[in-house]
Amino acid sequence: MTETIFLLGLAACSALYLIWGWTTLPAERWQIAASVPVRKSDDGSWAGANLTWYGILTANAYVAAGALALLLMGAAGIPFRSVAAIVFLLLAACIPASRLVAQLVEGKANTFTVGGAVFVGILFAPWIVMLVNRLLAEGAPFPPSAALAAIGIAYAFGEGYGRLACLSFGCCYGKPLCACHPKVATLFSPIALTFTGKTKKIAYASGLDGVKVLPVQGITYFLYCGAGLAGSYLFLKAQYSAAFLLTLSVTQAWRVVSEFFRDDYRGAGRLSAYQWMGMFGVCYGAWAAWRFGRKLEPLPDLGTGLKALWNPMPILLLQGLWGGIFLYTGLSRVTAARLNFHVQTDKV
């Protein structure tokens, strides 16, 4: 019963979050969350730094993924310090990679790429798990397949939720319906996205503000969270390798396919670098599932996972993670603000 409630709750929350984001975030109002005055000009106005909804929603996604990883690994009996070490090392590899890979592939210094960060994470994850297992395991080593499955599920939900950040910023957008095959345009017309606001990426990079485009971000959210739910079901049945392989295959296969429907610049070549990363990731993940998942493992206990998560240390770490990610991704480098302040004399 606990497992059923958990899965239904996860599905309901994910669905409501998507509905809110799909209907709200493409609007101009939902790009800038706040502007902070940083420097006064000679004319009395202030140059401002913009804090974005992209940063808020990205931080939400990271924390959701981190909490889910902590919960599932705890349910599988993996000690908290091992879980914390795995999450920390993965983030230490992936967060810088989100910018470095974008610089290499797209040639842009102020762009983030989830695809590049994920590729680095896929490469490092099995070896990070093995390293932590060897150095920090208390007593008997924990099952590596359980840790990899939890990482795969957490990633699927995290990137799915993170697509709402793309809706806010207007990035990772699909092709305009007018440029698609008539059958494709007819199929997606009822749920097509229309972005407004000249400071959104879709406007200044492609001039597609106010134009109906394929809802690539929404489809990605739906597929990734669906894969995460299916993976969670398999995880709770101790089918760890199947859960890992399912989440990785669905997410990376869609990464390859979705590139054909996107209109933003993805690098040169008939196949983008991100598509090659996705294809390699599926093959590498299949090898990791075979290499680390050949043992039968006991069923996880969600109650144990919840107890491990509902403690001051994990909660404080997740709060710190939210703040760090928000500052790293939410301080806009491609928009600026000019602020003026005055006294409302009629209210003095």
C-alpha positions as CSV (number, residue, x, y, z in Angstrom):
1,M,0.0,0.0,0.0
2,T,2.8,2.4,0.8
3,E,4.4,1.8,-2.6
4,T,1.1,2.4,-4.3
5,I,0.5,5.7,-2.5
6,F,4.1,6.8,-3.2
7,L,3.7,6.2,-6.9
8,L,0.3,7.7,-7.2
9,G,1.4,10.8,-5.2
10,L,4.5,11.2,-7.4
11,A,2.4,10.9,-10.6
12,A,-0.2,13.4,-9.3
13,C,2.4,16.0,-8.2
14,S,4.2,15.6,-11.5
15,A,1.0,16.1,-13.5
16,L,-0.1,19.2,-11.6
17,Y,3.4,20.7,-11.9
18,L,3.4,20.1,-15.7
19,I,-0.1,21.6,-16.1
20,W,0.8,24.7,-14.2
21,G,4.1,25.2,-16.1
22,W,2.7,24.5,-19.6
23,T,-0.1,27.0,-19.1
24,T,1.8,29.7,-17.3
25,L,5.5,29.8,-18.0
26,P,5.7,30.7,-21.7
27,A,4.3,34.1,-20.8
28,E,6.7,37.1,-20.6
29,R,5.8,37.6,-16.9
30,W,7.5,34.4,-15.9
31,Q,11.1,35.0,-17.0
32,I,12.4,37.6,-14.5
33,A,11.6,36.8,-10.8
34,A,13.4,39.9,-9.4
35,S,15.9,42.6,-10.2
36,V,18.5,43.8,-7.7
37,P,20.1,47.2,-8.0
38,V,23.9,46.9,-8.1
39,R,25.3,50.2,-9.5
40,K,24.0,53.7,-9.7
41,S,24.3,55.7,-12.9
42,D,24.9,59.4,-13.4
43,D,21.2,60.0,-14.3
44,G,20.0,58.6,-11.0
45,S,18.9,55.2,-12.3
46,W,20.4,51.9,-11.2
47,A,21.8,49.1,-13.3
48,G,20.2,45.9,-12.0
49,A,21.0,42.2,-12.0
50,N,18.1,39.9,-12.9
51,L,17.2,36.9,-10.9
52,T,15.3,34.5,-13.0
53,W,12.5,31.9,-12.8
54,Y,14.9,29.7,-14.7
55,G,17.1,29.6,-11.7
56,I,14.2,28.9,-9.3
57,L,12.8,26.1,-11.4
58,T,16.2,24.6,-12.1
59,A,17.0,24.6,-8.3
60,N,13.6,23.0,-7.7
61,A,14.5,20.2,-10.2
62,Y,17.9,19.6,-8.6
63,V,16.4,19.4,-5.1
64,A,13.6,17.1,-6.3
65,A,16.1,14.8,-7.9
66,G,18.4,14.9,-4.9
67,A,15.6,14.1,-2.5
68,L,14.4,11.2,-4.7
69,A,17.9,9.8,-4.9
70,L,18.3,10.0,-1.1
71,L,14.9,8.4,-0.5
72,L,15.4,5.5,-2.9
73,M,19.0,4.8,-1.9
74,G,18.0,4.9,1.7
75,A,15.2,2.5,0.9
76,A,17.7,0.1,-0.6
77,G,19.7,0.1,2.6
78,I,22.6,2.4,1.4
79,P,24.0,4.4,4.3
80,F,23.4,8.1,4.3
81,R,27.1,9.1,4.2
82,S,27.6,6.9,1.1
83,V,24.5,8.4,-0.5
84,A,25.6,12.0,0.3
85,A,29.1,11.2,-1.1
86,I,27.6,9.8,-4.4
87,V,25.3,12.8,-4.8
88,F,28.1,15.3,-4.0
89,L,30.6,13.8,-6.4
90,L,28.0,13.5,-9.2
91,L,27.0,17.1,-8.8
92,A,30.7,18.2,-8.6
93,A,31.2,16.6,-12.0
94,C,27.9,17.6,-13.7
95,I,27.3,21.2,-12.6
96,P,30.5,22.6,-14.2
97,A,30.0,20.3,-17.2
98,S,26.7,22.0,-17.9
99,R,28.6,25.1,-18.9
100,L,31.8,23.6,-20.2
101,V,30.2,21.3,-22.7
102,A,28.0,24.1,-24.0
103,Q,31.1,26.2,-24.6
104,L,32.7,23.4,-26.5
105,V,29.7,22.4,-28.6
106,E,27.8,25.7,-29.1
107,G,30.7,28.1,-28.6
108,K,28.7,30.2,-26.1
109,A,30.2,31.2,-22.7
110,N,26.9,32.0,-21.0
111,T,24.8,29.0,-21.9
112,F,24.0,25.8,-19.9
113,T,23.4,22.4,-21.3
114,V,21.6,19.6,-19.5
115,G,22.6,17.2,-22.2
116,G,26.3,17.7,-21.7
117,A,26.0,17.5,-17.9
118,V,24.1,14.3,-18.2
119,F,26.6,12.7,-20.5
120,V,29.4,13.5,-18.0
121,G,27.2,12.1,-15.3
122,I,26.5,8.8,-17.2
123,L,30.3,8.4,-17.7
124,F,31.2,9.0,-14.1
125,A,28.3,7.4,-12.2
126,P,29.3,3.7,-12.2
127,W,32.8,4.6,-11.1
128,I,31.7,7.0,-8.4
129,V,29.4,4.3,-7.0
130,M,32.2,1.8,-7.0
131,L,34.7,4.3,-5.4
132,V,32.2,5.2,-2.6
133,N,31.4,1.5,-2.1
134,R,35.0,0.7,-1.6
135,L,35.9,3.6,0.6
136,L,32.8,4.3,2.7
137,A,30.7,1.2,2.8
138,E,29.8,0.2,6.4
139,G,30.1,-3.6,6.7
140,A,28.9,-5.4,3.6
141,P,29.1,-3.4,0.3
142,F,25.8,-2.0,-0.9
143,P,24.4,-3.1,-4.2
144,P,25.8,-0.9,-7.0
145,S,22.8,-1.6,-9.2
146,A,20.5,-0.1,-6.6
147,A,22.5,3.1,-6.5
148,L,22.6,3.3,-10.3
149,A,18.9,2.7,-10.6
150,A,18.2,5.4,-8.0
151,I,20.4,7.8,-9.9
152,G,18.6,7.0,-13.2
153,I,15.2,7.5,-11.7
154,A,16.2,10.8,-10.0
155,Y,17.8,12.0,-13.2
156,A,14.6,11.3,-15.2
157,F,12.4,13.2,-12.8
158,G,15.0,16.0,-12.3
159,E,15.4,16.7,-16.0
160,G,11.7,16.4,-16.6
161,Y,11.0,19.0,-13.9
162,G,13.9,21.1,-15.2
163,R,12.1,21.5,-18.6
164,L,9.8,23.9,-16.9
165,A,12.9,26.2,-16.5
166,C,13.2,26.0,-20.3
167,L,9.6,27.1,-20.7
168,S,10.4,30.1,-18.5
169,F,13.5,31.1,-20.4
170,G,12.2,30.1,-23.8
171,C,15.1,27.8,-24.6
172,C,15.2,24.2,-26.0
173,Y,12.2,25.1,-28.2
174,G,10.7,23.2,-31.0
175,K,10.3,24.1,-34.6
176,P,7.4,26.4,-35.6
177,L,4.3,24.5,-36.7
178,C,4.4,26.3,-40.1
179,A,7.7,24.6,-40.8
180,C,6.5,21.1,-39.9
181,H,4.8,18.5,-42.0
182,P,1.1,19.2,-42.2
183,K,0.2,16.0,-40.3
184,V,2.6,16.9,-37.5
185,A,1.3,20.5,-37.3
186,T,-2.3,19.3,-37.2
187,L,-1.4,16.7,-34.4
188,F,0.3,19.2,-32.2
189,S,-1.6,22.4,-32.9
190,P,-4.0,22.0,-29.9
191,I,-1.1,21.8,-27.5
192,A,1.5,24.0,-29.3
193,L,3.4,26.5,-27.2
194,T,3.4,30.2,-27.9
195,F,6.1,32.3,-26.1
196,T,5.9,36.0,-25.4
197,G,8.6,38.5,-24.5
198,K,11.6,39.9,-26.4
199,T,14.1,38.8,-23.7
200,K,13.3,35.1,-24.1
201,K,15.8,33.1,-26.0
202,I,13.3,32.0,-28.6
203,A,12.7,35.7,-29.4
204,Y,16.3,37.0,-29.6
205,A,17.8,33.9,-31.1
206,S,15.2,32.9,-33.6
207,G,12.5,35.6,-33.7
208,L,9.8,33.1,-32.9
209,D,8.0,34.9,-30.1
210,G,4.3,34.9,-30.7
211,V,4.6,31.9,-33.0
212,K,3.2,28.5,-32.3
213,V,6.0,25.9,-31.9
214,L,6.2,22.2,-31.2
215,P,6.0,21.6,-27.4
216,V,9.3,19.8,-27.2
217,Q,9.8,20.8,-23.5
218,G,6.3,19.5,-22.5
219,I,6.8,16.2,-24.4
220,T,10.2,15.8,-22.7
221,Y,8.6,16.4,-19.3
222,F,5.9,13.8,-19.9
223,L,8.2,11.1,-21.3
224,Y,10.9,11.6,-18.6
225,C,8.5,11.6,-15.7
226,G,6.7,8.6,-17.2
227,A,10.0,6.8,-17.4
228,G,10.8,7.8,-13.9
229,L,7.5,6.4,-12.6
230,A,8.0,3.1,-14.5
231,G,11.6,3.0,-13.1
232,S,10.3,3.6,-9.6
233,Y,7.9,0.7,-9.9
234,L,10.7,-1.6,-11.0
235,F,12.9,-0.3,-8.3
236,L,10.4,-1.1,-5.6
237,K,10.3,-4.6,-7.0
238,A,14.1,-4.8,-6.6
239,Q,14.5,-4.9,-10.4
240,Y,17.4,-2.4,-10.2
241,S,19.1,-3.1,-13.5
242,A,15.9,-3.0,-15.4
243,A,15.0,0.3,-13.7
244,F,18.3,1.9,-14.6
245,L,18.3,0.6,-18.1
246,L,14.7,1.8,-18.7
247,T,15.2,5.3,-17.4
248,L,18.5,5.7,-19.3
249,S,17.2,4.3,-22.5
250,V,14.0,6.3,-22.7
251,T,15.7,9.6,-21.7
252,Q,18.7,9.3,-24.0
253,A,16.7,7.8,-27.0
254,W,14.4,10.8,-26.7
255,R,17.4,13.1,-26.6
256,V,18.5,11.7,-29.9
257,V,15.0,11.9,-31.5
258,S,14.0,15.3,-30.0
259,E,16.9,17.1,-31.6
260,F,15.2,16.6,-35.0
261,F,12.2,18.6,-33.7
262,R,14.1,21.5,-32.1
263,D,14.8,24.8,-33.8
264,D,17.5,26.2,-31.5
265,Y,21.2,25.9,-32.5
266,R,22.7,22.6,-31.5
267,G,26.1,22.7,-33.1
268,A,27.3,21.8,-36.6
269,G,26.7,18.5,-38.4
270,R,23.9,16.4,-39.5
271,L,23.8,14.8,-36.1
272,S,24.5,17.1,-33.2
273,A,27.1,16.3,-30.6
274,Y,24.2,15.8,-28.1
275,Q,22.7,13.1,-30.3
276,W,26.0,11.3,-30.4
277,M,26.2,11.6,-26.6
278,G,22.7,10.2,-26.2
279,M,23.4,7.2,-28.4
280,F,26.7,6.5,-26.6
281,G,24.9,6.9,-23.3
282,V,22.4,4.1,-24.1
283,C,25.2,1.7,-25.0
284,Y,27.3,2.6,-22.0
285,G,24.3,2.3,-19.7
286,A,23.5,-1.2,-21.1
287,W,27.0,-2.2,-20.3
288,A,26.8,-0.8,-16.8
289,A,23.5,-2.6,-16.2
290,W,25.0,-5.9,-17.3
291,R,28.2,-5.3,-15.4
292,F,26.7,-4.3,-12.0
293,G,23.3,-6.0,-12.0
294,R,23.8,-9.7,-12.1
295,K,22.7,-10.4,-8.4
296,L,19.3,-10.9,-6.9
297,E,18.8,-8.2,-4.2
298,P,16.3,-7.9,-1.4
299,L,13.2,-5.6,-1.8
300,P,13.7,-2.0,-0.8
301,D,11.8,-0.5,2.2
302,L,10.3,2.9,1.5
303,G,9.7,3.5,5.2
304,T,13.5,3.2,5.8
305,G,14.1,5.6,3.0
306,L,11.7,8.1,4.3
307,K,13.3,8.0,7.8
308,A,16.7,8.5,6.2
309,L,15.4,11.5,4.3
310,W,13.4,13.1,7.1
311,N,16.4,14.2,9.2
312,P,18.0,17.6,9.7
313,M,21.2,16.8,7.8
314,P,19.6,15.7,4.5
315,I,17.1,18.6,4.7
316,L,19.9,21.2,5.3
317,L,22.0,19.7,2.5
318,L,19.0,20.0,0.1
319,Q,18.3,23.6,1.2
320,G,22.0,24.4,0.6
321,L,21.8,22.7,-2.8
322,W,18.8,24.8,-3.7
323,G,20.5,28.0,-2.8
324,G,23.7,27.1,-4.7
325,I,22.0,26.1,-7.8
326,F,19.7,29.1,-7.8
327,L,22.7,31.5,-7.6
328,Y,24.6,29.6,-10.2
329,T,21.9,29.3,-12.8
330,G,19.5,32.1,-11.8
331,L,21.7,35.2,-12.0
332,S,21.0,36.2,-15.6
333,R,24.1,36.9,-17.8
334,V,22.2,37.6,-21.0
335,T,19.6,40.1,-19.7
336,A,20.0,43.4,-17.8
337,A,17.8,45.9,-16.0
338,R,17.6,49.6,-15.6
339,L,15.8,50.6,-12.3
340,N,14.3,53.8,-11.1
341,F,13.0,54.5,-7.6
342,H,10.8,57.3,-6.3
343,V,8.7,58.3,-3.4
344,Q,4.9,58.2,-3.8
345,T,4.2,61.5,-2.2
346,D,0.4,61.0,-2.0
347,K,1.0,58.1,0.4
348,V,3.5,60.0,2.7
